[in-house]
Amino acid sequence: MKELQDVVDANTTIRVDMGNFHIWIARYLQSFRARQLLFTNGQQTMGVALPWAIAASLVRPGQKVISVSGDGSFMHSSMELETAVRLRSNIVHAIWVDNMYNMVAIQETNKYRRRSGVEFGPIDFKACAESFGAKGFAVNSDDTLRATFRAATAVEGPAVAAIPFDYTDNPMRRQLDQFST
């Protein structure tokens, strides 16, 4: 969250998909103007952040647009990278990678005491982005997060940054949050 916050200023527009990252951003990212930060806010609308970012780049040409999704959400609309490349959209799409539908996994575990059908294999998002003609970036360690994400946001045109994320403590964090209100 700190690295994302450090590249966001009043001229940055942010579009956020649905998933656990949505909760983190809603709680911890500061925005500076009206309509700077747009959330899907539920209803299983996975995959909307990338198309929304393309639309925002058309409305605000010359300004950087950052969109955020999980790896599962991104795969719902990854074909729109072709649109972003064709339109030369000035966007960076940050993908929080955990190789599963994590929010669904938590819901399944809470309701059924197990999870089912939520994991998927690793995807090379850097290569995927480059196959569409966008710039691709992959964070390989905590030490490379800052430099890699900043390099992605410095691109003029569409870029994708794959960032591994560990949601292991999310269920515990939610339980603790219930007691802090």
C-alpha positions as CSV (number, residue, x, y, z in Angstrom):
1,M,0.0,0.0,0.0
2,K,2.9,2.4,0.8
3,E,4.4,1.9,-2.7
4,L,1.0,2.6,-4.3
5,Q,0.4,5.6,-2.2
6,D,3.8,7.0,-3.0
7,V,3.0,7.2,-6.7
8,V,-0.5,8.6,-6.3
9,D,-0.9,12.4,-6.5
10,A,-3.8,14.7,-7.3
11,N,-3.4,14.0,-11.0
12,T,-3.5,10.2,-10.7
13,T,-6.8,8.3,-11.3
14,I,-7.2,4.9,-9.7
15,R,-9.7,2.2,-10.7
16,V,-10.1,-0.8,-8.4
17,D,-11.6,-4.2,-9.2
18,M,-13.3,-6.6,-6.7
19,G,-11.2,-8.8,-4.4
20,N,-9.3,-8.7,-1.1
21,F,-7.0,-5.9,-2.5
22,H,-10.2,-3.8,-2.7
23,I,-10.5,-3.9,1.1
24,W,-6.9,-3.0,1.6
25,I,-7.1,0.0,-0.8
26,A,-10.5,1.1,0.7
27,R,-9.0,1.2,4.2
28,Y,-5.5,2.5,3.6
29,L,-5.2,4.5,0.3
30,Q,-5.7,8.2,0.5
31,S,-7.2,10.1,-2.4
32,F,-7.1,13.8,-3.0
33,R,-10.0,14.8,-5.2
34,A,-13.6,13.7,-6.1
35,R,-13.8,10.8,-8.6
36,Q,-10.1,10.1,-8.2
37,L,-10.7,6.6,-6.8
38,L,-13.5,4.4,-8.2
39,F,-14.4,1.1,-6.6
40,T,-16.7,-1.6,-8.0
41,N,-18.0,-2.2,-4.4
42,G,-19.3,-5.7,-4.7
43,Q,-21.8,-7.7,-6.7
44,Q,-19.0,-10.0,-8.0
45,T,-18.0,-7.5,-10.7
46,M,-14.6,-9.0,-11.3
47,G,-12.7,-7.7,-14.2
48,V,-13.9,-4.1,-14.4
49,A,-10.8,-2.2,-13.4
50,L,-8.9,-2.5,-16.7
51,P,-11.8,-1.4,-18.9
52,W,-12.6,1.4,-16.4
53,A,-8.9,2.5,-16.6
54,I,-9.0,2.6,-20.4
55,A,-12.2,4.8,-20.2
56,A,-10.5,7.1,-17.6
57,S,-7.5,7.5,-19.9
58,L,-9.8,8.6,-22.7
59,V,-11.5,11.2,-20.4
60,R,-8.2,12.4,-18.9
61,P,-5.6,12.1,-21.6
62,G,-2.1,13.0,-20.4
63,Q,-2.8,11.9,-16.8
64,K,-1.7,8.6,-15.4
65,V,-4.4,6.0,-14.6
66,I,-3.6,3.1,-12.2
67,S,-5.9,0.1,-12.1
68,V,-5.7,-2.7,-9.6
69,S,-7.0,-6.2,-9.7
70,G,-6.2,-9.6,-8.5
71,D,-4.9,-12.2,-10.9
72,G,-8.3,-13.9,-11.1
73,S,-10.1,-10.6,-11.8
74,F,-7.5,-9.6,-14.4
75,M,-8.1,-12.8,-16.3
76,H,-11.7,-11.9,-16.6
77,S,-10.9,-9.0,-18.9
78,S,-7.2,-9.4,-19.9
79,M,-8.2,-9.3,-23.6
80,E,-8.8,-5.6,-23.1
81,L,-5.0,-5.0,-23.0
82,E,-5.3,-5.1,-26.8
83,T,-7.7,-2.1,-26.6
84,A,-5.4,-0.3,-24.2
85,V,-2.4,-0.8,-26.6
86,R,-4.4,0.2,-29.7
87,L,-5.7,3.4,-28.0
88,R,-2.3,4.1,-26.4
89,S,-3.9,4.4,-23.0
90,N,-1.6,5.8,-20.4
91,I,-2.4,3.2,-17.7
92,V,-0.5,0.9,-15.4
93,H,-2.5,-2.2,-14.3
94,A,-1.2,-3.6,-11.0
95,I,-2.1,-7.3,-10.6
96,W,-1.9,-8.6,-7.0
97,V,-0.9,-12.2,-7.6
98,D,-1.8,-15.1,-5.3
99,N,-2.9,-17.8,-7.8
100,M,-6.4,-18.1,-6.5
101,Y,-9.8,-16.4,-6.0
102,N,-8.8,-15.6,-2.4
103,M,-11.9,-13.7,-1.3
104,V,-14.0,-16.6,-2.6
105,A,-11.7,-19.1,-0.7
106,I,-12.3,-17.2,2.6
107,Q,-16.1,-17.2,2.0
108,E,-16.1,-20.9,1.2
109,T,-14.0,-21.7,4.3
110,N,-16.3,-19.7,6.5
111,K,-19.5,-21.3,5.1
112,Y,-18.4,-24.8,4.3
113,R,-15.2,-25.2,6.4
114,R,-13.2,-25.9,3.2
115,R,-12.5,-24.3,-0.1
116,S,-13.1,-25.8,-3.5
117,G,-12.2,-24.8,-7.1
118,V,-10.5,-21.5,-6.2
119,E,-6.9,-22.2,-7.0
120,F,-5.3,-21.9,-10.4
121,G,-1.8,-22.3,-11.8
122,P,0.8,-19.6,-12.2
123,I,0.5,-17.2,-15.1
124,D,3.4,-15.2,-16.5
125,F,1.7,-11.8,-16.5
126,K,4.8,-10.0,-17.8
127,A,4.8,-12.2,-20.9
128,C,1.0,-11.9,-21.2
129,A,1.3,-8.1,-21.2
130,E,4.1,-8.1,-23.7
131,S,2.2,-10.5,-26.0
132,F,-0.4,-7.7,-26.3
133,G,2.2,-5.1,-27.0
134,A,2.1,-3.5,-23.5
135,K,5.1,-3.2,-21.2
136,G,5.3,-6.0,-18.7
137,F,6.9,-6.0,-15.3
138,A,7.1,-8.6,-12.6
139,V,8.1,-8.1,-9.0
140,N,10.4,-10.9,-8.0
141,S,11.1,-10.0,-4.3
142,D,10.2,-7.5,-1.6
143,D,13.5,-5.7,-2.5
144,T,12.4,-5.1,-6.1
145,L,8.9,-3.9,-5.4
146,R,9.6,-0.2,-5.3
147,A,11.9,0.0,-8.3
148,T,9.7,-2.3,-10.4
149,F,6.4,-0.5,-9.6
150,R,8.0,2.9,-10.2
151,A,9.4,1.7,-13.6
152,A,5.9,0.5,-14.6
153,T,4.3,3.8,-13.6
154,A,6.9,5.7,-15.6
155,V,5.9,4.1,-18.8
156,E,4.0,6.3,-21.3
157,G,1.3,4.0,-22.5
158,P,-0.1,0.7,-21.2
159,A,2.0,-1.3,-18.6
160,V,1.2,-4.2,-16.4
161,A,2.9,-4.9,-13.1
162,A,2.5,-8.3,-11.5
163,I,3.0,-8.1,-7.7
164,P,3.0,-11.3,-5.6
165,F,0.8,-10.9,-2.6
166,D,0.3,-13.1,0.5
167,Y,-3.2,-12.9,2.0
168,T,-2.5,-15.5,4.7
169,D,-3.5,-13.2,7.6
170,N,-6.7,-11.8,6.0
171,P,-9.1,-14.0,7.9
172,M,-7.4,-13.2,11.2
173,R,-7.4,-9.4,10.3
174,R,-11.1,-9.5,9.6
175,Q,-11.7,-11.2,13.0
176,L,-9.6,-8.5,14.7
177,D,-11.4,-5.7,12.9
178,Q,-14.7,-6.9,14.3
179,F,-13.4,-6.2,17.8
180,S,-11.9,-2.8,17.0
181,T,-15.1,-1.1,15.9
